[in-house]
Amino acid sequence: MSDEKKDHKKEDFEPKIVGFLCNWCSYAGADLAGTSRIQYPPNVRIIRVMCSGSVDSMYILRALLEGADGVFVGGCHPGDCHYIDGNYKARRRMVLLENILGTLGLEKERVWLRWISASEGQKFADTMREMTESIRKLGPNPIAKHWNV
């Protein structure tokens, strides 16, 4: 396929992103973005979880294997976790997950972990725009169509 066709295909590509958002901070930040009418791409499908530390690596891998082009995990800022150390667990889990992604042949840039508080609706919207553009540049998830789960 010529480079011109590849570039055109990436321009038409709309990434599918699954977002696991902490109930206490990131989900409230997303809610603030919505109630404040701050525009962000509709590419993100949000799943509310009680804590970013409760997002198991298998949830992220399953989302990618099922066809998501990217996965976003949003949690409380370090030191502000409702469950004391849940966001630290999430950070440790993400480091381990990077090795698994490499083994599967996926770019680590497909999975993001960000700290967004309940008062940061604009930051949530900006992060979603940034992630959507980043995933668009990476192109479609190369392993989703090769797995039958």
Secondary structure, 3 states (H helix, E strand, C coil): CCHHHHHHHHHHCCCCEEEEEECCCHHHHHHHHHHCCCCCCCCEEEEEECCHHHCCHHHHHHHHHCCCCEEEEEECCCCCCCCCCHHHHHHHHHHHHHHHHHHHCCCHHHEEEEECCCCCHHHHHHHHHHHHHHHHHHCCCCCHHHCCC
